[in-house]
Amino acid sequence: GFPESSAEKDFVFHFVTKLRKIREEQLEEIIRISKERDECSEEIARMRGLEENHEAEMSQLAKELDHSRARANDLQKAQEEQLEENIRLSKELDRCKALVDSLERLWLAA
């Protein structure tokens, strides 16, 4: 049954007190662990948000890179066309100079 002597009652009191203290410490530890878990969950959510932002930025940068490459290709093509036009105009100028020279000789000879 129940403790009868003062020593038994003191023992039971101290035992119950110790069990309560252990239970309180366990409860505090559970609360601490729960807070840490919540903080970790928040950090994971924050990191996922950063990852999504990075992915969006990388996608935007990839689009910009593609646009820059296309623009560079367009510029290179335009330069090639300008070079071809310059060569054509240079040949035409040479023909015109030759024609002018011929006309001058004819005019001087006349």
N, CA and C atoms as an extended XYZ file, in Angstrom:
330
Properties=species:S:1:pos:R:3:atomname:S:1:resname:S:1:resid:I:1 pbc="F F F"
N         0.729       -1.181        0.000 N   GLY     1
C         0.000        0.000        0.000 CA  GLY     1
C         0.794        1.287        0.000 C   GLY     1
N         0.193        2.203        0.749 N   PHE     2
C         0.739        3.555        0.817 CA  PHE     2
C         1.860        3.615        1.823 C   PHE     2
N         2.836        4.537        1.582 N   PRO     3
C         3.932        4.654        2.538 CA  PRO     3
C         3.411        5.124        3.892 C   PRO     3
N         3.939        4.553        4.931 N   GLU     4
C         3.435        4.853        6.261 CA  GLU     4
C         4.419        5.689        7.050 C   GLU     4
N         5.682        5.347        6.916 N   SER     5
C         6.656        6.060        7.742 CA  SER     5
C         7.041        7.379        7.091 C   SER     5
N         7.599        8.248        7.898 N   SER     6
C         8.057        9.552        7.418 CA  SER     6
C         9.167        9.369        6.385 C   SER     6
N        10.044        8.413        6.593 N   ALA     7
C        11.145        8.155        5.659 CA  ALA     7
C        10.589        7.689        4.319 C   ALA     7
N         9.584        6.821        4.383 N   GLU     8
C         8.968        6.347        3.137 CA  GLU     8
C         8.276        7.501        2.416 C   GLU     8
N         7.593        8.352        3.190 N   LYS     9
C         6.897        9.493        2.587 CA  LYS     9
C         7.916       10.462        1.969 C   LYS     9
N         9.018       10.718        2.662 N   ASP    10
C        10.061       11.586        2.119 CA  ASP    10
C        10.647       10.999        0.826 C   ASP    10
N        10.865        9.679        0.869 N   PHE    11
C        11.407        9.013       -0.320 CA  PHE    11
C        10.448        9.170       -1.501 C   PHE    11
N         9.189        8.892       -1.276 N   VAL    12
C         8.178        8.988       -2.327 CA  VAL    12
C         8.083       10.439       -2.804 C   VAL    12
N         8.092       11.405       -1.872 N   PHE    13
C         8.008       12.822       -2.234 CA  PHE    13
C         9.190       13.218       -3.118 C   PHE    13
N        10.404       12.831       -2.716 N   HIS    14
C        11.597       13.168       -3.492 CA  HIS    14
C        11.585       12.457       -4.857 C   HIS    14
N        11.103       11.211       -4.848 N   PHE    15
C        11.027       10.452       -6.095 CA  PHE    15
C        10.058       11.121       -7.063 C   PHE    15
N         8.884       11.478       -6.569 N   VAL    16
C         7.866       12.139       -7.400 CA  VAL    16
C         8.374       13.505       -7.857 C   VAL    16
N         9.033       14.238       -6.957 N   THR    17
C         9.594       15.545       -7.316 CA  THR    17
C        10.631       15.388       -8.419 C   THR    17
N        11.488       14.378       -8.269 N   LYS    18
C        12.520       14.138       -9.284 CA  LYS    18
C        11.875       13.761      -10.621 C   LYS    18
N        10.842       12.932      -10.600 N   LEU    19
C        10.142       12.557      -11.833 CA  LEU    19
C         9.509       13.786      -12.504 C   LEU    19
N         8.927       14.678      -11.691 N   ARG    20
C         8.325       15.902      -12.240 CA  ARG    20
C         9.400       16.782      -12.885 C   ARG    20
N        10.539       16.888      -12.185 N   LYS    21
C        11.632       17.695      -12.718 CA  LYS    21
C        12.134       17.111      -14.040 C   LYS    21
N        12.277       15.796      -14.087 N   ILE    22
C        12.713       15.128      -15.324 CA  ILE    22
C        11.689       15.371      -16.423 C   ILE    22
N        10.396       15.263      -16.077 N   ARG    23
C         9.334       15.486      -17.063 CA  ARG    23
C         9.363       16.939      -17.561 C   ARG    23
N         9.577       17.896      -16.672 N   GLU    24
C         9.682       19.303      -17.060 CA  GLU    24
C        10.877       19.528      -17.976 C   GLU    24
N        12.022       18.909      -17.636 N   GLU    25
C        13.210       19.042      -18.480 CA  GLU    25
C        12.967       18.433      -19.862 C   GLU    25
N        12.278       17.280      -19.882 N   GLN    26
C        11.966       16.652      -21.161 CA  GLN    26
C        11.030       17.542      -21.985 C   GLN    26
N        10.049       18.151      -21.288 N   LEU    27
C         9.132       19.048      -21.979 CA  LEU    27
C         9.881       20.263      -22.543 C   LEU    27
N        10.802       20.823      -21.756 N   GLU    28
C        11.616       21.944      -22.235 CA  GLU    28
C        12.459       21.528      -23.442 C   GLU    28
N        13.011       20.334      -23.393 N   GLU    29
C        13.816       19.826      -24.508 CA  GLU    29
C        12.935       19.636      -25.746 C   GLU    29
N        11.731       19.125      -25.556 N   ILE    30
C        10.798       18.948      -26.676 CA  ILE    30
C        10.458       20.308      -27.288 C   ILE    30
N        10.215       21.308      -26.438 N   ILE    31
C         9.907       22.654      -26.924 CA  ILE    31
C        11.097       23.230      -27.687 C   ILE    31
N        12.319       23.056      -27.130 N   ARG    32
C        13.521       23.551      -27.793 CA  ARG    32
C        13.704       22.890      -29.160 C   ARG    32
N        13.518       21.574      -29.199 N   ILE    33
C        13.665       20.833      -30.461 CA  ILE    33
C        12.594       21.278      -31.456 C   ILE    33
N        11.386       21.504      -30.974 N   SER    34
C        10.305       21.964      -31.860 CA  SER    34
C        10.633       23.334      -32.453 C   SER    34
N        11.190       24.221      -31.625 N   LYS    35
C        11.584       25.545      -32.130 CA  LYS    35
C        12.680       25.397      -33.181 C   LYS    35
N        13.663       24.546      -32.907 N   GLU    36
C        14.741       24.324      -33.880 CA  GLU    36
C        14.177       23.773      -35.185 C   GLU    36
N        13.228       22.841      -35.066 N   ARG    37
C        12.600       22.263      -36.260 CA  ARG    37
C        11.876       23.348      -37.048 C   ARG    37
N        11.160       24.220      -36.353 N   ASP    38
C        10.450       25.314      -37.022 CA  ASP    38
C        11.438       26.254      -37.716 C   ASP    38
N        12.541       26.567      -37.018 N   GLU    39
C        13.565       27.425      -37.620 CA  GLU    39
C        14.161       26.765      -38.860 C   GLU    39
N        14.406       25.460      -38.763 N   CYS    40
C        14.947       24.729      -39.917 CA  CYS    40
C        13.946       24.740      -41.075 C   CYS    40
N        12.672       24.558      -40.752 N   SER    41
C        11.641       24.582      -41.798 CA  SER    41
C        11.592       25.945      -42.474 C   SER    41
N        11.696       27.003      -41.674 N   GLU    42
C        11.710       28.353      -42.236 CA  GLU    42
C        12.941       28.557      -43.116 C   GLU    42
N        14.084       28.063      -42.662 N   GLU    43
C        15.325       28.196      -43.437 CA  GLU    43
C        15.217       27.421      -44.747 C   GLU    43
N        14.632       26.224      -44.682 N   ILE    44
C        14.446       25.425      -45.897 CA  ILE    44
C        13.536       26.170      -46.867 C   ILE    44
N        12.445       26.742      -46.353 N   ALA    45
C        11.530       27.509      -47.216 CA  ALA    45
C        12.248       28.708      -47.827 C   ALA    45
N        13.062       29.390      -47.017 N   ARG    46
C        13.827       30.543      -47.519 CA  ARG    46
C        14.801       30.104      -48.612 C   ARG    46
N        15.499       28.984      -48.374 N   MET    47
C        16.459       28.487      -49.359 CA  MET    47
C        15.745       28.064      -50.647 C   MET    47
N        14.569       27.461      -50.511 N   ARG    48
C        13.809       27.086      -51.715 CA  ARG    48
C        13.412       28.326      -52.497 C   ARG    48
N        13.033       29.380      -51.759 N   GLY    49
C        12.705       30.642      -52.419 CA  GLY    49
C        13.903       31.203      -53.164 C   GLY    49
N        15.078       31.151      -52.510 N   LEU    50
C        16.304       31.624      -53.166 CA  LEU    50
C        16.615       30.785      -54.398 C   LEU    50
N        16.418       29.475      -54.266 N   GLU    51
C        16.685       28.580      -55.389 CA  GLU    51
C        15.761       28.910      -56.567 C   GLU    51
N        14.471       29.150      -56.255 N   GLU    52
C        13.526       29.513      -57.306 CA  GLU    52
C        13.931       30.839      -57.953 C   GLU    52
N        14.374       31.801      -57.120 N   ASN    53
C        14.827       33.083      -57.670 CA  ASN    53
C        16.043       32.883      -58.559 C   ASN    53
N        16.991       32.034      -58.112 N   HIS    54
C        18.182       31.752      -58.921 CA  HIS    54
C        17.793       31.116      -60.251 C   HIS    54
N        16.843       30.174      -60.183 N   GLU    55
C        16.410       29.515      -61.413 CA  GLU    55
C        15.771       30.522      -62.362 C   GLU    55
N        14.961       31.426      -61.809 N   ALA    56
C        14.337       32.457      -62.648 CA  ALA    56
C        15.400       33.381      -63.239 C   ALA    56
N        16.382       33.767      -62.413 N   GLU    57
C        17.467       34.622      -62.904 CA  GLU    57
C        18.282       33.913      -63.979 C   GLU    57
N        18.574       32.633      -63.751 N   MET    58
C        19.348       31.870      -64.737 CA  MET    58
C        18.568       31.759      -66.050 C   MET    58
N        17.274       31.546      -65.951 N   SER    59
C        16.445       31.467      -67.147 CA  SER    59
C        16.469       32.801      -67.896 C   SER    59
N        16.349       33.900      -67.143 N   GLN    60
C        16.394       35.225      -67.756 CA  GLN    60
C        17.758       35.474      -68.399 C   GLN    60
N        18.833       35.093      -67.692 N   LEU    61
C        20.179       35.275      -68.249 CA  LEU    61
C        20.374       34.435      -69.508 C   LEU    61
N        19.821       33.224      -69.505 N   ALA    62
C        19.931       32.369      -70.693 CA  ALA    62
C        19.208       33.012      -71.877 C   ALA    62
N        18.038       33.604      -71.609 N   LYS    63
C        17.305       34.297      -72.679 CA  LYS    63
C        18.112       35.488      -73.191 C   LYS    63
N        18.692       36.247      -72.261 N   GLU    64
C        19.497       37.402      -72.653 CA  GLU    64
C        20.724       36.969      -73.451 C   GLU    64
N        21.337       35.853      -73.034 N   LEU    65
C        22.492       35.330      -73.765 CA  LEU    65
C        22.095       34.918      -75.179 C   LEU    65
N        20.967       34.220      -75.298 N   ASP    66
C        20.485       33.832      -76.631 CA  ASP    66
C        20.228       35.066      -77.491 C   ASP    66
N        19.624       36.089      -76.884 N   HIS    67
C        19.347       37.330      -77.617 CA  HIS    67
C        20.664       37.987      -78.055 C   HIS    67
N        21.645       38.013      -77.144 N   SER    68
C        22.948       38.607      -77.472 CA  SER    68
C        23.634       37.838      -78.591 C   SER    68
N        23.542       36.515      -78.543 N   ARG    69
C        24.157       35.703      -79.609 CA  ARG    69
C        23.483       35.979      -80.949 C   ARG    69
N        22.153       36.063      -80.911 N   ALA    70
C        21.434       36.341      -82.153 CA  ALA    70
C        21.814       37.719      -82.688 C   ALA    70
N        21.918       38.696      -81.785 N   ARG    71
C        22.309       40.056      -82.179 CA  ARG    71
C        23.735       40.054      -82.743 C   ARG    71
N        24.642       39.315      -82.094 N   ALA    72
C        26.024       39.228      -82.592 CA  ALA    72
C        26.057       38.586      -83.977 C   ALA    72
N        25.244       37.547      -84.165 N   ASN    73
C        25.180       36.910      -85.486 CA  ASN    73
C        24.654       37.883      -86.533 C   ASN    73
N        23.621       38.663      -86.153 N   ASP    74
C        23.075       39.661      -87.077 CA  ASP    74
C        24.135       40.702      -87.429 C   ASP    74
N        24.885       41.153      -86.414 N   LEU    75
C        25.933       42.149      -86.665 CA  LEU    75
C        27.038       41.587      -87.552 C   LEU    75
N        27.406       40.332      -87.305 N   GLN    76
C        28.451       39.710      -88.129 CA  GLN    76
C        27.980       39.598      -89.579 C   GLN    76
N        26.720       39.208      -89.755 N   LYS    77
C        26.173       39.102      -91.106 CA  LYS    77
C        26.152       40.474      -91.780 C   LYS    77
N        25.754       41.504      -91.017 N   ALA    78
C        25.726       42.863      -91.572 CA  ALA    78
C        27.134       43.313      -91.961 C   ALA    78
N        28.143       42.983      -91.126 N   GLN    79
C        29.528       43.341      -91.459 CA  GLN    79
C        29.975       42.649      -92.738 C   GLN    79
N        29.626       41.377      -92.866 N   GLU    80
C        29.999       40.632      -94.071 CA  GLU    80
C        29.347       41.257      -95.306 C   GLU    80
N        28.066       41.648      -95.151 N   GLU    81
C        27.364       42.279      -96.270 CA  GLU    81
C        27.995       43.633      -96.605 C   GLU    81
N        28.387       44.396      -95.576 N   GLN    82
C        29.046       45.684      -95.816 CA  GLN    82
C        30.376       45.483      -96.537 C   GLN    82
N        31.117       44.451      -96.112 N   LEU    83
C        32.399       44.170      -96.768 CA  LEU    83
C        32.174       43.831      -98.239 C   LEU    83
N        31.188       42.985      -98.510 N   GLU    84
C        30.879       42.638      -99.902 CA  GLU    84
C        30.485       43.883     -100.693 C   GLU    84
N        29.686       44.751     -100.067 N   GLU    85
C        29.269       45.994     -100.738 CA  GLU    85
C        30.468       46.906     -100.980 C   GLU    85
N        31.371       46.995     -100.003 N   ASN    86
C        32.585       47.807     -100.171 CA  ASN    86
C        33.443       47.281     -101.317 C   ASN    86
N        33.576       45.971     -101.387 N   ILE    87
C        34.371       45.364     -102.479 CA  ILE    87
C        33.712       45.668     -103.815 C   ILE    87
N        32.381       45.532     -103.874 N   ARG    88
C        31.650       45.806     -105.118 CA  ARG    88
C        31.830       47.274     -105.525 C   ARG    88
N        31.672       48.186     -104.511 N   LEU    89
C        31.822       49.612     -104.817 CA  LEU    89
C        33.251       49.960     -105.221 C   LEU    89
N        34.230       49.316     -104.594 N   SER    90
C        35.628       49.557     -104.941 CA  SER    90
C        35.900       49.143     -106.382 C   SER    90
N        35.365       47.986     -106.800 N   LYS    91
C        35.535       47.534     -108.190 CA  LYS    91
C        34.851       48.497     -109.153 C   LYS    91
N        33.651       48.955     -108.750 N   GLU    92
C        32.920       49.892     -109.607 CA  GLU    92
C        33.683       51.212     -109.715 C   GLU    92
N        34.273       51.663     -108.586 N   LEU    93
C        35.072       52.888     -108.598 CA  LEU    93
C        36.293       52.733     -109.513 C   LEU    93
N        36.942       51.565     -109.435 N   ASP    94
C        38.094       51.305     -110.311 CA  ASP    94
C        37.671       51.373     -111.782 C   ASP    94
N        36.507       50.803     -112.105 N   ARG    95
C        36.022       50.848     -113.492 CA  ARG    95
C        35.722       52.292     -113.916 C   ARG    95
N        35.147       53.060     -112.975 N   CYS    96
C        34.844       54.463     -113.274 CA  CYS    96
C        36.138       55.264     -113.502 C   CYS    96
N        37.143       55.010     -112.667 N   LYS    97
C        38.431       55.701     -112.832 CA  LYS    97
C        39.047       55.352     -114.184 C   LYS    97
N        38.969       54.087     -114.529 N   ALA    98
C        39.523       53.657     -115.820 CA  ALA    98
C        38.768       54.337     -116.955 C   ALA    98
N        37.456       54.445     -116.821 N   LEU    99
C        36.639       55.093     -117.839 CA  LEU    99
C        36.987       56.582     -117.932 C   LEU    99
N        37.148       57.246     -116.768 N   VAL   100
C        37.525       58.663     -116.747 CA  VAL   100
C        38.899       58.846     -117.397 C   VAL   100
N        39.843       57.950     -117.059 N   ASP   101
C        41.180       58.031     -117.668 CA  ASP   101
C        41.085       57.903     -119.190 C   ASP   101
N        40.286       56.958     -119.618 N   SER   102
C        40.125       56.769     -121.077 CA  SER   102
C        39.505       58.007     -121.707 C   SER   102
N        38.490       58.569     -121.076 N   LEU   103
C        37.849       59.763     -121.614 CA  LEU   103
C        38.812       60.946     -121.648 C   LEU   103
N        39.662       61.086     -120.626 N   GLU   104
C        40.660       62.170     -120.600 CA  GLU   104
C        41.647       62.016     -121.747 C   GLU   104
N        42.085       60.787     -121.984 N   ARG   105
C        43.044       60.553     -123.075 CA  ARG   105
C        42.408       60.896     -124.436 C   ARG   105
N        41.149       60.471     -124.569 N   LEU   106
C        40.448       60.772     -125.812 CA  LEU   106
C        40.266       62.271     -125.972 C   LEU   106
N        39.958       62.942     -124.900 N   TRP   107
C        39.722       64.384     -124.956 CA  TRP   107
C        41.015       65.123     -125.260 C   TRP   107
N        42.105       64.650     -124.619 N   LEU   108
C        43.402       65.278     -124.866 CA  LEU   108
C        43.876       65.007     -126.298 C   LEU   108
N        43.542       63.847     -126.806 N   ALA   109
C        43.989       63.474     -128.142 CA  ALA   109
C        43.206       64.248     -129.204 C   ALA   109
N        42.039       64.710     -128.830 N   ALA   110
C        41.202       65.364     -129.829 CA  ALA   110
C        41.624       66.775     -130.157 C   ALA   110
